[in-house]
Amino acid sequence: MTAQTAGMPPPWAIPALQWLLVQLVTGLTIALAPAHSPARPIAAVAVVALAASVQQHAIQQAFAGVRVGGPIVAMCWVNVLNAFDLLLLSRASYDAQVAWEAKKTREKTTHKSLFRRVVWGVNTVFNYRRIDTPWQIDQLPAFDDSDPDYVPTRLRYVGLAAAKVVFALVAVHMFTVEADEMYVADAVVMLPTDVRTVLVPGRGEGAARRVLVQSLFTVSFGVICRAAILAGYSSYAMLVVALGFYEPVEWPPIAGSLTDAWTLRRLWSRSWHQIFRQTVVSNGNFIASTLGIPSSSAWVCYMRLAFAFAVSGLVHLGMDLAFGVPLAQSGAMYFFMLQAAGIVVENVSQHVFRDTINKMSPGWRQGIGYTWVIVFLLWTTPVWLNPLVHQLHREGVRAFSPFLCLGSGSWVL
C-alpha cells in the first residue's frame, strides 16, 4: 500500500502549499508590518527557505509526472524576488497605500480594518505591475493612447474583453495544426535543434526552403504566444470586472501595441507584457548598488537588462520543462540572453549613427527599425522554438503551424 493510497497527500501537495505560503507570508507582512519593521527581513528569510524547500522537493521528484512542476518552481523564485521588492526595496505597506489614496482623492480614508489590510496585502502580492498603487510601473499600457486618462465603463470593458478572448482563441486555432497533418512531419524534420546550427545555418541544397519553413514556424509561434497571453489575461479580467470584484481601471491592457515595436527595447518595454518589470528592475538596481555601481552610470541599465532577461529565461526554461523539453535541449536562456545582447547592439548602433538617424524622416526611421526587429526575431527565436516543436510533435500534440492559417502545407513543401 502506497503512502498516497493510505490517505497521505500526494507528493506535490507539500511544495504546492509552500508555494502559496511564499505569497501569503509576503502579503501578510506588507499588510501588517510598518515599512521599516524588523519583521520584514525575517519574512524575507522565510520566503527564501520556503522556495528552497520547493526546489528540493522538485529535485526529489515530487513533481514527477506533473508537467506544471517546472513553471511552479520557476515562478516560486520569481515570487521570492517579488517579495524582496515588496518587503525590503520598495517597502510597500498598507499605510503608504492609504496615504497615497488620500492624497489622490483629497479625502481622508477610514478603510483601516484588519480585513481590508489582509485583502490588500494578498492582492498586492499578485499585483505584479503594482496597478493603482504608489509603486505602479511606468510604461503601463493605456486603454486609449490618444487619451491616457480614458477608462471604459464596466459594460464596455467586459464586451471588449470578451471580443479579445474570442479573437485570441480563433488565432490560436488557425495558427496551430495537428501533428499528424500531411506535410507536418516533413516540415518539423527540417528544423535544427543545435544552437550553433540554428544561428549559423548552412547554405547547401534546400537552404532557402528551410529558411522559409523556419520563418513560418516562427511567425505562428509569435502569434500563438501573443494570443495565449491575451486570452488568459482577458478571460480572468472579464470575469472579475463583470462580477464587480474590481474596477476596469485596475485591469488595463496586458501589453502595448505592436506598432510601437520599432526597436527591440520598445518591443520588450512597451509592446510585450510587463508583468515582471517592477520585480526585475528593483532587484537589478539593488544588485548594481551592492556591486558599487553608481546609479547614474550607464552600467546600471545594462545590469538591469541582463538581470531582467536572465529571470525571463529561467521562467521560460521552466515552461519548456513543463512541455517535456529536456533541460539540456531547452533554448529559452539562449533566446532571452540574445535579446539582451541585441538591445546592447541596438543602443551602440544608435549612438554611433545618431547623426544619420536624426536626419531621417520618422517614417524611414521606423521602417528600418521594424525591419531590424523582425529580422532579429526571425534569427533568434528558433533557438528556443525548435526543441519545443520537436518535443510537441513527438508527443502528437497540436502545435505551431508551418503553414500559417492557410491549411494544407503543399504550398510550402
C-alpha positions in Angstrom: 0.0 0.0 0.0 1.5 3.3 -1.0 1.5 6.4 1.2 -1.0 8.1 -1.1 -3.5 5.2 -1.0 -3.1 5.1 2.8 -4.6 8.6 3.0 -1.4 10.6 2.7 -1.4 13.6 0.4 0.2 13.3 -3.0 4.0 14.2 -3.1 3.3 17.5 -4.9 0.9 18.8 -2.2 3.6 20.0 0.2 5.6 22.0 -2.3 2.4 23.4 -3.7 1.4 24.6 -0.2 4.8 26.1 0.4 4.5 28.0 -2.9 1.3 29.5 -1.7 2.9 30.3 1.7 5.6 32.3 -0.1 2.8 34.6 -1.3 0.9 34.5 2.0 3.9 35.4 4.2 4.8 38.3 1.9 1.2 39.6 1.7 0.6 39.4 5.5 3.9 41.1 6.3 3.4 44.1 4.0 -0.2 44.4 5.2 0.6 44.3 8.9 4.2 45.4 9.4 5.4 49.0 9.1 7.7 49.8 6.2 10.9 49.5 8.3 9.7 46.8 10.7 12.4 44.2 11.7 9.7 41.6 10.8 10.4 42.3 7.1 13.9 40.8 6.9 12.7 37.8 8.9 9.9 37.3 6.4 12.3 37.6 3.5 14.5 34.8 5.0 11.3 32.7 5.5 10.3 33.0 1.8 13.8 32.0 0.7 13.6 29.0 2.9 10.2 28.1 1.6 11.4 28.5 -2.0 14.4 26.3 -1.3 12.2 23.6 0.1 10.0 23.8 -3.1 13.2 23.4 -5.1 14.4 20.5 -3.0 11.1 18.7 -3.4 11.3 19.2 -7.2 14.8 17.6 -7.2 13.4 14.7 -5.2 10.8 14.1 -7.9 7.8 15.4 -6.0 6.5 16.7 -9.3 7.3 13.5 -11.2 4.6 13.1 -13.9 3.3 16.6 -13.2 4.3 18.9 -16.0 3.5 22.1 -14.2 6.4 21.4 -11.9 8.8 23.4 -14.0 6.7 26.6 -14.0 5.8 26.2 -10.4 9.5 26.1 -9.3 10.5 28.9 -11.7 7.6 31.2 -10.5 8.4 30.4 -6.9 11.8 32.1 -7.3 10.2 34.9 -9.2 7.9 35.4 -6.2 10.9 35.5 -3.9 12.3 38.4 -6.0 8.8 39.9 -5.8 8.9 39.5 -2.0 12.3 41.2 -1.8 11.0 44.2 -3.7 7.8 44.5 -1.6 9.4 43.8 1.7 12.9 45.4 1.5 13.3 47.5 -1.6 10.0 49.3 -2.4 8.9 48.6 1.2 5.3 48.6 0.2 2.9 49.0 3.2 -0.8 49.4 3.7 -0.3 52.7 5.5 1.6 54.1 2.4 -1.2 52.9 0.2 -3.8 54.6 2.3 -1.8 57.9 2.4 -1.4 57.8 -1.4 -5.1 57.2 -1.9 -6.0 60.1 0.4 -3.6 62.4 -1.4 -5.0 61.3 -4.8 -8.7 61.7 -3.8 -8.1 64.5 -1.3 -10.4 62.6 1.1 -9.4 61.1 4.4 -10.0 57.3 4.2 -11.2 55.2 7.1 -10.6 51.9 5.5 -8.1 50.6 8.1 -9.8 47.4 9.3 -7.7 44.2 9.7 -9.7 42.5 6.9 -9.0 45.3 4.4 -5.3 45.2 5.3 -5.1 41.5 4.7 -7.1 41.6 1.5 -4.9 44.5 0.2 -1.7 42.6 1.1 -2.6 39.4 -0.6 -3.9 41.3 -3.6 -0.7 43.3 -3.9 1.5 40.2 -3.9 -0.2 39.1 -7.0 -0.4 42.6 -8.5 3.0 42.3 -10.2 2.5 45.5 -12.1 1.5 47.3 -8.9 -1.5 48.8 -10.7 -3.3 51.5 -8.8 -0.7 51.7 -6.1 2.1 54.2 -5.3 4.6 51.7 -6.8 2.8 51.3 -10.2 5.2 50.6 -13.0 5.9 53.1 -15.7 5.0 52.2 -19.3 1.7 50.8 -18.1 -0.5 50.5 -21.3 -3.4 52.9 -21.6 -6.9 52.0 -22.7 -6.6 54.7 -25.4 -3.2 56.0 -26.4 -4.8 59.3 -27.6 -6.4 59.8 -24.2 -4.3 58.2 -21.4 -6.9 59.1 -18.8 -9.7 57.3 -20.6 -11.2 54.3 -18.7 -14.1 52.3 -20.3 -17.4 51.6 -18.5 -17.8 48.2 -16.9 -20.2 47.1 -19.6 -17.9 48.2 -22.4 -14.8 46.7 -20.7 -16.5 43.3 -20.4 -17.7 43.4 -24.0 -14.2 44.3 -25.3 -12.6 41.7 -23.2 -15.0 39.1 -24.5 -14.1 40.1 -28.1 -10.4 39.8 -27.3 -10.9 36.3 -25.9 -12.8 35.2 -29.0 -10.2 36.8 -31.3 -7.3 35.2 -29.5 -8.8 31.7 -29.4 -9.6 31.9 -33.1 -6.0 32.9 -33.8 -4.7 30.0 -31.7 -6.8 27.6 -33.6 -5.9 29.0 -37.0 -2.1 29.1 -36.4 -1.9 25.6 -34.9 -2.0 22.2 -36.7 -2.4 18.6 -35.7 0.8 16.6 -35.5 -0.5 14.0 -38.0 -1.5 16.6 -40.6 0.0 15.9 -44.0 3.5 17.6 -44.6 3.9 18.5 -40.8 6.5 15.8 -40.2 8.4 16.9 -43.3 8.4 20.4 -42.0 9.5 19.5 -38.5 12.4 17.4 -39.6 13.8 20.5 -41.4 14.3 22.3 -38.1 17.7 22.0 -36.5 18.0 22.0 -32.7 21.7 22.5 -32.2 22.3 26.2 -31.2 25.2 26.7 -33.5 23.4 25.3 -36.5 20.3 27.3 -35.8 22.2 30.6 -35.5 24.6 29.9 -38.4 22.6 27.7 -40.8 24.4 26.1 -43.8 23.8 27.3 -47.3 23.6 23.9 -49.1 20.8 22.5 -51.2 17.3 23.4 -49.9 18.6 26.1 -47.6 16.1 28.7 -48.9 13.2 26.3 -48.3 14.5 25.6 -44.8 14.6 29.3 -44.0 11.1 29.7 -45.3 9.7 26.8 -43.2 11.7 28.1 -40.2 10.3 31.6 -40.6 6.7 30.3 -40.9 7.0 28.3 -37.7 8.4 31.4 -36.0 5.5 33.6 -37.1 3.0 31.1 -35.9 4.8 30.8 -32.6 4.8 34.6 -32.1 1.0 34.8 -33.0 0.2 32.0 -30.6 2.3 33.4 -27.7 0.6 36.8 -28.1 -2.8 35.3 -28.4 -2.4 32.9 -25.5 -1.3 35.7 -23.1 -4.2 37.9 -24.4 -6.8 35.1 -23.9 -5.6 34.2 -20.4 -5.5 37.7 -19.1 -8.7 38.9 -20.8 -10.7 35.9 -19.6 -9.8 36.5 -16.0 -10.1 40.3 -16.2 -13.5 39.9 -17.9 -14.7 37.6 -15.1 -13.6 39.7 -12.1 -14.7 43.0 -13.5 -18.1 41.6 -14.6 -18.6 40.3 -11.1 -17.7 43.6 -9.6 -14.7 42.4 -7.7 -12.5 45.0 -9.5 -13.0 48.2 -11.4 -11.9 48.4 -15.1 -9.1 50.8 -14.2 -7.5 48.0 -12.2 -7.2 45.8 -15.2 -5.6 47.8 -18.0 -4.4 46.1 -21.2 -1.8 43.4 -20.7 0.5 44.8 -23.4 1.0 47.8 -25.6 0.5 47.9 -29.4 3.0 46.1 -31.7 3.0 49.2 -33.8 5.3 50.7 -31.1 7.9 48.0 -31.6 10.3 49.6 -34.0 13.2 48.8 -31.7 14.0 45.8 -29.5 13.9 48.0 -26.5 10.5 49.3 -27.3 9.3 45.8 -28.1 10.2 44.4 -24.7 9.4 47.5 -22.7 6.2 48.6 -24.3 4.7 46.2 -26.7 5.1 43.0 -24.7 3.7 42.3 -21.2 5.4 44.0 -18.3 4.3 41.5 -15.5 7.8 41.2 -14.1 9.0 44.7 -14.7 9.0 46.0 -11.2 10.4 42.8 -9.8 13.4 42.7 -12.1 14.1 46.4 -12.2 14.2 46.9 -8.4 16.3 43.8 -7.8 18.6 44.7 -10.7 19.1 48.1 -9.1 19.8 46.5 -5.8 22.5 44.2 -7.3 24.1 47.2 -9.1 24.2 49.2 -5.8 25.6 46.2 -4.0 28.4 46.0 -6.6 29.1 49.7 -6.0 28.0 50.8 -9.4 26.7 54.4 -9.3 23.0 54.9 -10.0 23.9 57.5 -12.7 26.2 55.1 -14.5 25.1 53.5 -17.8 26.3 50.2 -16.4 23.2 50.2 -14.1 21.0 50.0 -17.2 22.9 47.1 -18.6 22.9 45.3 -15.2 19.1 45.7 -15.1 18.9 44.5 -18.7 20.9 41.3 -18.1 19.1 40.5 -14.9 15.7 41.0 -16.5 16.3 38.7 -19.4 18.1 36.2 -17.2 15.0 36.0 -15.0 12.7 35.7 -18.0 14.9 33.0 -19.4 14.7 31.0 -16.2 10.9 31.3 -16.1 10.5 30.2 -19.7 13.0 27.4 -19.1 10.5 26.1 -16.5 7.8 26.4 -19.2 9.9 24.3 -21.5 10.3 21.6 -18.9 6.5 21.6 -18.4 6.2 20.8 -22.2 8.6 17.9 -21.8 11.7 19.5 -23.4 14.8 18.1 -21.7 16.8 20.6 -19.7 19.9 20.2 -21.9 17.9 20.9 -25.0 15.9 24.0 -23.9 16.9 27.1 -25.7 15.0 29.5 -23.5 18.1 31.0 -21.8 19.9 31.4 -25.2 16.9 33.2 -26.6 16.4 35.7 -23.8 20.1 36.5 -23.3 20.3 37.1 -27.1 17.6 39.7 -26.7 19.7 41.5 -24.1 22.7 41.3 -26.4 20.5 42.6 -29.3 19.5 45.7 -27.3 23.1 46.4 -26.5 24.0 46.3 -30.2 21.0 48.4 -30.9 22.0 51.1 -28.4 25.6 51.2 -29.6 24.4 51.5 -33.3 22.0 54.3 -32.4 24.8 56.1 -30.7 27.4 55.6 -33.5 25.0 56.5 -36.3 22.9 59.1 -34.3 23.6 61.9 -36.8 22.4 59.9 -39.7 19.4 58.6 -37.8 18.4 62.1 -36.7 18.4 63.2 -40.4 15.9 60.5 -41.3 12.2 61.1 -41.5 10.1 59.3 -38.8 8.7 57.0 -41.5 12.1 55.9 -42.7 13.4 55.6 -39.1 10.5 53.4 -38.0 10.6 51.4 -41.2 14.2 50.4 -40.8 13.5 49.8 -37.1 10.6 47.4 -37.8 12.8 45.5 -40.4 15.6 45.2 -37.8 13.3 43.8 -35.1 11.6 41.3 -37.5 14.9 40.0 -38.9 16.4 39.7 -35.4 13.5 37.8 -34.0 13.3 35.5 -37.1 17.0 34.8 -36.4 17.0 34.3 -32.7 13.5 32.8 -31.9 14.3 29.3 -33.4 16.9 28.8 -30.8 14.1 28.5 -28.3 11.3 27.3 -30.6 12.8 24.3 -32.4 13.4 22.0 -29.4 9.8 22.8 -28.4 8.4 22.0 -31.8 10.3 18.6 -32.0 9.0 17.7 -28.5 5.4 18.5 -29.2 5.5 16.7 -32.5 7.0 13.6 -30.9 4.1 13.5 -28.4 1.5 14.1 -31.1 0.3 17.4 -29.7 -1.4 20.0 -31.8 1.2 22.8 -32.2 2.5 25.7 -34.2 1.7 25.5 -37.8 4.4 25.9 -40.5 1.6 26.8 -42.9 0.3 29.8 -41.0 -3.5 29.9 -41.3 -3.6 28.6 -44.8 -4.4 24.9 -44.1 -2.5 22.4 -46.2 1.2 22.6 -46.5 1.5 21.7 -50.1 2.2 25.3 -51.0 5.3 25.2 -48.7 6.7 21.8 -49.2 
